[in-house]
Amino acid sequence: MVVKVNGDNKHVSPDDTLYDLISFLNLADRVMAAAVNMKIVKKTEWSRYILKPDDKIELLDFVGGG
């Protein structure tokens, strides 16, 4: 099935979790916040959140600067 991650289509398996996706993208150490369909998903819920077709996922990391 297809989900949209930060604007790009990604193919995932029907039983994949948000954590599975983040790990597959090699972003587990970088992602600080995740939202699915404009709703924040707490980091403690990533491994339980099952992705659905056409989910729109935003993965955010925070970069310091000044």
PDB file of N, CA, C and O in Angstrom:
ATOM      1  N   MET A   1       0.844  -1.173   0.000  1.00  0.00           N
ATOM      2  CA  MET A   1       0.000   0.000   0.000  1.00  0.00           C
ATOM      3  C   MET A   1       0.890   1.237   0.000  1.00  0.00           C
ATOM      4  O   MET A   1       2.088   1.149   0.271  1.00  0.00           O
ATOM      5  N   VAL A   2       0.310   2.364  -0.299  1.00  0.00           N
ATOM      6  CA  VAL A   2       1.075   3.598  -0.426  1.00  0.00           C
ATOM      7  C   VAL A   2       0.672   4.583   0.667  1.00  0.00           C
ATOM      8  O   VAL A   2      -0.510   4.781   0.946  1.00  0.00           O
ATOM      9  N   VAL A   3       1.682   5.192   1.277  1.00  0.00           N
ATOM     10  CA  VAL A   3       1.491   6.302   2.210  1.00  0.00           C
ATOM     11  C   VAL A   3       2.355   7.453   1.712  1.00  0.00           C
ATOM     12  O   VAL A   3       3.281   7.247   0.928  1.00  0.00           O
ATOM     13  N   LYS A   4       2.055   8.644   2.161  1.00  0.00           N
ATOM     14  CA  LYS A   4       2.842   9.815   1.765  1.00  0.00           C
ATOM     15  C   LYS A   4       3.671  10.244   2.971  1.00  0.00           C
ATOM     16  O   LYS A   4       3.128  10.511   4.043  1.00  0.00           O
ATOM     17  N   VAL A   5       4.995  10.310   2.789  1.00  0.00           N
ATOM     18  CA  VAL A   5       5.922  10.683   3.850  1.00  0.00           C
ATOM     19  C   VAL A   5       6.620  11.971   3.450  1.00  0.00           C
ATOM     20  O   VAL A   5       7.374  12.005   2.478  1.00  0.00           O
ATOM     21  N   ASN A   6       6.363  13.031   4.209  1.00  0.00           N
ATOM     22  CA  ASN A   6       6.953  14.353   3.914  1.00  0.00           C
ATOM     23  C   ASN A   6       6.794  14.702   2.434  1.00  0.00           C
ATOM     24  O   ASN A   6       7.704  15.251   1.813  1.00  0.00           O
ATOM     25  N   GLY A   7       5.624  14.376   1.880  1.00  0.00           N
ATOM     26  CA  GLY A   7       5.309  14.727   0.505  1.00  0.00           C
ATOM     27  C   GLY A   7       5.677  13.697  -0.546  1.00  0.00           C
ATOM     28  O   GLY A   7       5.316  13.864  -1.711  1.00  0.00           O
ATOM     29  N   ASP A   8       6.385  12.632  -0.173  1.00  0.00           N
ATOM     30  CA  ASP A   8       6.804  11.601  -1.129  1.00  0.00           C
ATOM     31  C   ASP A   8       6.034  10.310  -0.894  1.00  0.00           C
ATOM     32  O   ASP A   8       5.832   9.905   0.251  1.00  0.00           O
ATOM     33  N   ASN A   9       5.603   9.661  -1.970  1.00  0.00           N
ATOM     34  CA  ASN A   9       4.931   8.374  -1.852  1.00  0.00           C
ATOM     35  C   ASN A   9       5.926   7.294  -1.460  1.00  0.00           C
ATOM     36  O   ASN A   9       7.025   7.216  -2.008  1.00  0.00           O
ATOM     37  N   LYS A  10       5.528   6.465  -0.509  1.00  0.00           N
ATOM     38  CA  LYS A  10       6.338   5.321  -0.069  1.00  0.00           C
ATOM     39  C   LYS A  10       5.439   4.094  -0.022  1.00  0.00           C
ATOM     40  O   LYS A  10       4.282   4.168   0.391  1.00  0.00           O
ATOM     41  N   HIS A  11       5.988   2.974  -0.447  1.00  0.00           N
ATOM     42  CA  HIS A  11       5.258   1.708  -0.375  1.00  0.00           C
ATOM     43  C   HIS A  11       5.592   1.018   0.935  1.00  0.00           C
ATOM     44  O   HIS A  11       6.761   0.878   1.295  1.00  0.00           O
ATOM     45  N   VAL A  12       4.555   0.586   1.646  1.00  0.00           N
ATOM     46  CA  VAL A  12       4.720  -0.120   2.912  1.00  0.00           C
ATOM     47  C   VAL A  12       3.832  -1.358   2.902  1.00  0.00           C
ATOM     48  O   VAL A  12       2.902  -1.464   2.103  1.00  0.00           O
ATOM     49  N   SER A  13       4.127  -2.278   3.789  1.00  0.00           N
ATOM     50  CA  SER A  13       3.298  -3.473   3.937  1.00  0.00           C
ATOM     51  C   SER A  13       2.056  -3.132   4.755  1.00  0.00           C
ATOM     52  O   SER A  13       2.087  -2.216   5.576  1.00  0.00           O
ATOM     53  N   PRO A  14       0.967  -3.862   4.536  1.00  0.00           N
ATOM     54  CA  PRO A  14      -0.287  -3.546   5.232  1.00  0.00           C
ATOM     55  C   PRO A  14      -0.205  -3.588   6.758  1.00  0.00           C
ATOM     56  O   PRO A  14      -0.993  -2.919   7.426  1.00  0.00           O
ATOM     57  N   ASP A  15       0.709  -4.341   7.316  1.00  0.00           N
ATOM     58  CA  ASP A  15       0.785  -4.427   8.781  1.00  0.00           C
ATOM     59  C   ASP A  15       1.936  -3.615   9.364  1.00  0.00           C
ATOM     60  O   ASP A  15       2.263  -3.768  10.541  1.00  0.00           O
ATOM     61  N   ASP A  16       2.555  -2.755   8.558  1.00  0.00           N
ATOM     62  CA  ASP A  16       3.669  -1.938   9.047  1.00  0.00           C
ATOM     63  C   ASP A  16       3.182  -0.889  10.047  1.00  0.00           C
ATOM     64  O   ASP A  16       2.095  -0.327   9.921  1.00  0.00           O
ATOM     65  N   THR A  17       4.023  -0.655  11.031  1.00  0.00           N
ATOM     66  CA  THR A  17       3.747   0.390  12.007  1.00  0.00           C
ATOM     67  C   THR A  17       4.516   1.650  11.630  1.00  0.00           C
ATOM     68  O   THR A  17       5.368   1.638  10.742  1.00  0.00           O
ATOM     69  N   LEU A  18       4.199   2.718  12.316  1.00  0.00           N
ATOM     70  CA  LEU A  18       4.930   3.962  12.115  1.00  0.00           C
ATOM     71  C   LEU A  18       6.403   3.753  12.440  1.00  0.00           C
ATOM     72  O   LEU A  18       7.272   4.265  11.733  1.00  0.00           O
ATOM     73  N   TYR A  19       6.693   3.004  13.501  1.00  0.00           N
ATOM     74  CA  TYR A  19       8.086   2.727  13.855  1.00  0.00           C
ATOM     75  C   TYR A  19       8.782   1.915  12.761  1.00  0.00           C
ATOM     76  O   TYR A  19       9.947   2.173  12.456  1.00  0.00           O
ATOM     77  N   ASP A  20       8.093   0.944  12.166  1.00  0.00           N
ATOM     78  CA  ASP A  20       8.674   0.162  11.067  1.00  0.00           C
ATOM     79  C   ASP A  20       9.092   1.085   9.928  1.00  0.00           C
ATOM     80  O   ASP A  20      10.181   0.941   9.372  1.00  0.00           O
ATOM     81  N   LEU A  21       8.233   2.022   9.588  1.00  0.00           N
ATOM     82  CA  LEU A  21       8.529   2.961   8.513  1.00  0.00           C
ATOM     83  C   LEU A  21       9.736   3.832   8.852  1.00  0.00           C
ATOM     84  O   LEU A  21      10.642   3.994   8.035  1.00  0.00           O
ATOM     85  N   ILE A  22       9.741   4.384  10.046  1.00  0.00           N
ATOM     86  CA  ILE A  22      10.847   5.250  10.463  1.00  0.00           C
ATOM     87  C   ILE A  22      12.162   4.470  10.468  1.00  0.00           C
ATOM     88  O   ILE A  22      13.194   4.991  10.043  1.00  0.00           O
ATOM     89  N   SER A  23      12.129   3.241  10.940  1.00  0.00           N
ATOM     90  CA  SER A  23      13.336   2.404  10.952  1.00  0.00           C
ATOM     91  C   SER A  23      13.787   2.069   9.534  1.00  0.00           C
ATOM     92  O   SER A  23      14.978   2.136   9.231  1.00  0.00           O
ATOM     93  N   PHE A  24      12.847   1.710   8.665  1.00  0.00           N
ATOM     94  CA  PHE A  24      13.172   1.377   7.283  1.00  0.00           C
ATOM     95  C   PHE A  24      13.852   2.554   6.580  1.00  0.00           C
ATOM     96  O   PHE A  24      14.745   2.361   5.755  1.00  0.00           O
ATOM     97  N   LEU A  25      13.426   3.764   6.910  1.00  0.00           N
ATOM     98  CA  LEU A  25      14.007   4.961   6.308  1.00  0.00           C
ATOM     99  C   LEU A  25      15.311   5.387   6.985  1.00  0.00           C
ATOM    100  O   LEU A  25      15.888   6.417   6.638  1.00  0.00           O
ATOM    101  N   ASN A  26      15.771   4.588   7.954  1.00  0.00           N
ATOM    102  CA  ASN A  26      16.997   4.882   8.712  1.00  0.00           C
ATOM    103  C   ASN A  26      16.948   6.246   9.400  1.00  0.00           C
ATOM    104  O   ASN A  26      17.931   6.987   9.415  1.00  0.00           O
ATOM    105  N   LEU A  27      15.790   6.558   9.964  1.00  0.00           N
ATOM    106  CA  LEU A  27      15.605   7.845  10.619  1.00  0.00           C
ATOM    107  C   LEU A  27      15.323   7.728  12.110  1.00  0.00           C
ATOM    108  O   LEU A  27      15.022   8.729  12.759  1.00  0.00           O
ATOM    109  N   ALA A  28      15.413   6.533  12.659  1.00  0.00           N
ATOM    110  CA  ALA A  28      15.043   6.327  14.064  1.00  0.00           C
ATOM    111  C   ALA A  28      15.824   7.224  15.014  1.00  0.00           C
ATOM    112  O   ALA A  28      15.288   7.652  16.036  1.00  0.00           O
ATOM    113  N   ASP A  29      17.075   7.514  14.695  1.00  0.00           N
ATOM    114  CA  ASP A  29      17.893   8.356  15.574  1.00  0.00           C
ATOM    115  C   ASP A  29      17.665   9.841  15.349  1.00  0.00           C
ATOM    116  O   ASP A  29      18.104  10.660  16.156  1.00  0.00           O
ATOM    117  N   ARG A  30      16.989  10.201  14.268  1.00  0.00           N
ATOM    118  CA  ARG A  30      16.849  11.619  13.922  1.00  0.00           C
ATOM    119  C   ARG A  30      15.460  12.183  14.169  1.00  0.00           C
ATOM    120  O   ARG A  30      15.322  13.358  14.510  1.00  0.00           O
ATOM    121  N   VAL A  31      14.421  11.355  14.002  1.00  0.00           N
ATOM    122  CA  VAL A  31      13.056  11.856  14.102  1.00  0.00           C
ATOM    123  C   VAL A  31      12.712  12.167  15.550  1.00  0.00           C
ATOM    124  O   VAL A  31      12.847  11.325  16.437  1.00  0.00           O
ATOM    125  N   MET A  32      12.269  13.381  15.761  1.00  0.00           N
ATOM    126  CA  MET A  32      11.891  13.827  17.105  1.00  0.00           C
ATOM    127  C   MET A  32      10.378  13.853  17.281  1.00  0.00           C
ATOM    128  O   MET A  32       9.875  13.723  18.397  1.00  0.00           O
ATOM    129  N   ALA A  33       9.652  14.021  16.178  1.00  0.00           N
ATOM    130  CA  ALA A  33       8.196  14.093  16.240  1.00  0.00           C
ATOM    131  C   ALA A  33       7.621  13.526  14.955  1.00  0.00           C
ATOM    132  O   ALA A  33       8.220  13.626  13.884  1.00  0.00           O
ATOM    133  N   ALA A  34       6.443  12.928  15.088  1.00  0.00           N
ATOM    134  CA  ALA A  34       5.763  12.365  13.919  1.00  0.00           C
ATOM    135  C   ALA A  34       4.286  12.721  13.992  1.00  0.00           C
ATOM    136  O   ALA A  34       3.669  12.676  15.057  1.00  0.00           O
ATOM    137  N   ALA A  35       3.737  13.072  12.849  1.00  0.00           N
ATOM    138  CA  ALA A  35       2.311  13.347  12.749  1.00  0.00           C
ATOM    139  C   ALA A  35       1.743  12.506  11.612  1.00  0.00           C
ATOM    140  O   ALA A  35       2.367  12.358  10.562  1.00  0.00           O
ATOM    141  N   VAL A  36       0.565  11.965  11.833  1.00  0.00           N
ATOM    142  CA  VAL A  36      -0.133  11.212  10.800  1.00  0.00           C
ATOM    143  C   VAL A  36      -1.476  11.900  10.592  1.00  0.00           C
ATOM    144  O   VAL A  36      -2.272  12.046  11.520  1.00  0.00           O
ATOM    145  N   ASN A  37      -1.704  12.312   9.364  1.00  0.00           N
ATOM    146  CA  ASN A  37      -2.939  13.017   9.018  1.00  0.00           C
ATOM    147  C   ASN A  37      -3.175  14.215   9.944  1.00  0.00           C
ATOM    148  O   ASN A  37      -4.284  14.453  10.422  1.00  0.00           O
ATOM    149  N   MET A  38      -2.091  14.956  10.177  1.00  0.00           N
ATOM    150  CA  MET A  38      -2.111  16.200  10.948  1.00  0.00           C
ATOM    151  C   MET A  38      -2.325  16.002  12.459  1.00  0.00           C
ATOM    152  O   MET A  38      -2.614  16.961  13.175  1.00  0.00           O
ATOM    153  N   LYS A  39      -2.183  14.761  12.940  1.00  0.00           N
ATOM    154  CA  LYS A  39      -2.302  14.483  14.375  1.00  0.00           C
ATOM    155  C   LYS A  39      -0.979  13.924  14.876  1.00  0.00           C
ATOM    156  O   LYS A  39      -0.439  12.969  14.317  1.00  0.00           O
ATOM    157  N   ILE A  40      -0.466  14.538  15.943  1.00  0.00           N
ATOM    158  CA  ILE A  40       0.794  14.068  16.529  1.00  0.00           C
ATOM    159  C   ILE A  40       0.614  12.657  17.081  1.00  0.00           C
ATOM    160  O   ILE A  40      -0.377  12.361  17.748  1.00  0.00           O
ATOM    161  N   VAL A  41       1.580  11.793  16.795  1.00  0.00           N
ATOM    162  CA  VAL A  41       1.614  10.444  17.372  1.00  0.00           C
ATOM    163  C   VAL A  41       2.803  10.428  18.329  1.00  0.00           C
ATOM    164  O   VAL A  41       3.943  10.636  17.913  1.00  0.00           O
ATOM    165  N   LYS A  42       2.537  10.183  19.597  1.00  0.00           N
ATOM    166  CA  LYS A  42       3.607  10.164  20.592  1.00  0.00           C
ATOM    167  C   LYS A  42       4.615   9.072  20.273  1.00  0.00           C
ATOM    168  O   LYS A  42       4.262   8.011  19.759  1.00  0.00           O
ATOM    169  N   LYS A  43       5.859   9.346  20.584  1.00  0.00           N
ATOM    170  CA  LYS A  43       6.935   8.393  20.302  1.00  0.00           C
ATOM    171  C   LYS A  43       6.661   7.034  20.946  1.00  0.00           C
ATOM    172  O   LYS A  43       7.015   6.000  20.379  1.00  0.00           O
ATOM    173  N   THR A  44       6.045   7.027  22.107  1.00  0.00           N
ATOM    174  CA  THR A  44       5.730   5.760  22.787  1.00  0.00           C
ATOM    175  C   THR A  44       4.664   4.957  22.046  1.00  0.00           C
ATOM    176  O   THR A  44       4.478   3.776  22.337  1.00  0.00           O
ATOM    177  N   GLU A  45       3.961   5.573  21.094  1.00  0.00           N
ATOM    178  CA  GLU A  45       2.910   4.897  20.334  1.00  0.00           C
ATOM    179  C   GLU A  45       3.357   4.460  18.940  1.00  0.00           C
ATOM    180  O   GLU A  45       2.620   3.754  18.251  1.00  0.00           O
ATOM    181  N   TRP A  46       4.559   4.873  18.516  1.00  0.00           N
ATOM    182  CA  TRP A  46       4.995   4.574  17.160  1.00  0.00           C
ATOM    183  C   TRP A  46       4.949   3.087  16.839  1.00  0.00           C
ATOM    184  O   TRP A  46       4.552   2.712  15.736  1.00  0.00           O
ATOM    185  N   SER A  47       5.343   2.240  17.769  1.00  0.00           N
ATOM    186  CA  SER A  47       5.398   0.796  17.485  1.00  0.00           C
ATOM    187  C   SER A  47       4.011   0.154  17.500  1.00  0.00           C
ATOM    188  O   SER A  47       3.864  -1.004  17.108  1.00  0.00           O
ATOM    189  N   ARG A  48       3.004   0.883  17.943  1.00  0.00           N
ATOM    190  CA  ARG A  48       1.636   0.343  17.970  1.00  0.00           C
ATOM    191  C   ARG A  48       0.745   0.973  16.899  1.00  0.00           C
ATOM    192  O   ARG A  48      -0.356   0.487  16.641  1.00  0.00           O
ATOM    193  N   TYR A  49       1.218   2.049  16.279  1.00  0.00           N
ATOM    194  CA  TYR A  49       0.394   2.739  15.287  1.00  0.00           C
ATOM    195  C   TYR A  49       0.517   2.029  13.947  1.00  0.00           C
ATOM    196  O   TYR A  49       1.562   2.101  13.301  1.00  0.00           O
ATOM    197  N   ILE A  50      -0.538   1.346  13.526  1.00  0.00           N
ATOM    198  CA  ILE A  50      -0.552   0.630  12.252  1.00  0.00           C
ATOM    199  C   ILE A  50      -0.904   1.626  11.143  1.00  0.00           C
ATOM    200  O   ILE A  50      -1.907   2.335  11.223  1.00  0.00           O
ATOM    201  N   LEU A  51      -0.068   1.665  10.117  1.00  0.00           N
ATOM    202  CA  LEU A  51      -0.302   2.572   9.001  1.00  0.00           C
ATOM    203  C   LEU A  51      -1.491   2.106   8.167  1.00  0.00           C
ATOM    204  O   LEU A  51      -1.765   0.911   8.049  1.00  0.00           O
ATOM    205  N   LYS A  52      -2.190   3.091   7.588  1.00  0.00           N
ATOM    206  CA  LYS A  52      -3.345   2.813   6.746  1.00  0.00           C
ATOM    207  C   LYS A  52      -3.096   3.384   5.353  1.00  0.00           C
ATOM    208  O   LYS A  52      -2.313   4.323   5.210  1.00  0.00           O
ATOM    209  N   PRO A  53      -3.747   2.834   4.319  1.00  0.00           N
ATOM    210  CA  PRO A  53      -3.555   3.357   2.971  1.00  0.00           C
ATOM    211  C   PRO A  53      -3.839   4.861   2.923  1.00  0.00           C
ATOM    212  O   PRO A  53      -4.793   5.350   3.528  1.00  0.00           O
ATOM    213  N   ASP A  54      -3.007   5.559   2.207  1.00  0.00           N
ATOM    214  CA  ASP A  54      -3.141   6.998   1.977  1.00  0.00           C
ATOM    215  C   ASP A  54      -2.885   7.868   3.202  1.00  0.00           C
ATOM    216  O   ASP A  54      -3.194   9.059   3.179  1.00  0.00           O
ATOM    217  N   ASP A  55      -2.321   7.296   4.282  1.00  0.00           N
ATOM    218  CA  ASP A  55      -1.922   8.132   5.416  1.00  0.00           C
ATOM    219  C   ASP A  55      -0.932   9.186   4.932  1.00  0.00           C
ATOM    220  O   ASP A  55      -0.105   8.928   4.057  1.00  0.00           O
ATOM    221  N   LYS A  56      -1.032  10.360   5.510  1.00  0.00           N
ATOM    222  CA  LYS A  56      -0.078  11.444   5.230  1.00  0.00           C
ATOM    223  C   LYS A  56       0.771  11.641   6.482  1.00  0.00           C
ATOM    224  O   LYS A  56       0.277  12.081   7.520  1.00  0.00           O
ATOM    225  N   ILE A  57       2.040  11.313   6.367  1.00  0.00           N
ATOM    226  CA  ILE A  57       2.949  11.285   7.510  1.00  0.00           C
ATOM    227  C   ILE A  57       3.970  12.399   7.378  1.00  0.00           C
ATOM    228  O   ILE A  57       4.581  12.584   6.325  1.00  0.00           O
ATOM    229  N   GLU A  58       4.141  13.129   8.456  1.00  0.00           N
ATOM    230  CA  GLU A  58       5.181  14.152   8.522  1.00  0.00           C
ATOM    231  C   GLU A  58       6.159  13.733   9.614  1.00  0.00           C
ATOM    232  O   GLU A  58       5.771  13.541  10.766  1.00  0.00           O
ATOM    233  N   LEU A  59       7.425  13.593   9.243  1.00  0.00           N
ATOM    234  CA  LEU A  59       8.477  13.238  10.198  1.00  0.00           C
ATOM    235  C   LEU A  59       9.361  14.465  10.380  1.00  0.00           C
ATOM    236  O   LEU A  59       9.877  15.024   9.412  1.00  0.00           O
ATOM    237  N   LEU A  60       9.525  14.869  11.617  1.00  0.00           N
ATOM    238  CA  LEU A  60      10.241  16.107  11.923  1.00  0.00           C
ATOM    239  C   LEU A  60      11.448  15.837  12.768  1.00  0.00           C
ATOM    240  O   LEU A  60      11.410  15.023  13.690  1.00  0.00           O
ATOM    241  N   ASP A  61      12.534  16.530  12.450  1.00  0.00           N
ATOM    242  CA  ASP A  61      13.681  16.544  13.349  1.00  0.00           C
ATOM    243  C   ASP A  61      13.994  18.012  13.614  1.00  0.00           C
ATOM    244  O   ASP A  61      13.687  18.875  12.792  1.00  0.00           O
ATOM    245  N   PHE A  62      14.587  18.283  14.728  1.00  0.00           N
ATOM    246  CA  PHE A  62      14.866  19.645  15.125  1.00  0.00           C
ATOM    247  C   PHE A  62      16.335  19.934  14.932  1.00  0.00           C
ATOM    248  O   PHE A  62      17.194  19.169  15.371  1.00  0.00           O
ATOM    249  N   VAL A  63      16.615  21.028  14.284  1.00  0.00           N
ATOM    250  CA  VAL A  63      17.986  21.422  13.987  1.00  0.00           C
ATOM    251  C   VAL A  63      18.252  22.746  14.699  1.00  0.00           C
ATOM    252  O   VAL A  63      17.511  23.716  14.540  1.00  0.00           O
ATOM    253  N   GLY A  64      19.304  22.764  15.471  1.00  0.00           N
ATOM    254  CA  GLY A  64      19.677  23.996  16.141  1.00  0.00           C
ATOM    255  C   GLY A  64      20.362  24.961  15.189  1.00  0.00           C
ATOM    256  O   GLY A  64      20.967  24.552  14.198  1.00  0.00           O
ATOM    257  N   GLY A  65      20.263  26.191  15.487  1.00  0.00           N
ATOM    258  CA  GLY A  65      20.907  27.175  14.645  1.00  0.00           C
ATOM    259  C   GLY A  65      20.788  28.546  15.290  1.00  0.00           C
ATOM    260  O   GLY A  65      20.243  28.691  16.384  1.00  0.00           O
ATOM    261  N   GLY A  66      21.283  29.501  14.624  1.00  0.00           N
ATOM    262  CA  GLY A  66      21.134  30.813  15.220  1.00  0.00           C
ATOM    263  C   GLY A  66      21.834  31.859  14.535  1.00  0.00           C
ATOM    264  O   GLY A  66      21.779  33.015  14.953  1.00  0.00           O
TER     265      GLY A  66
END
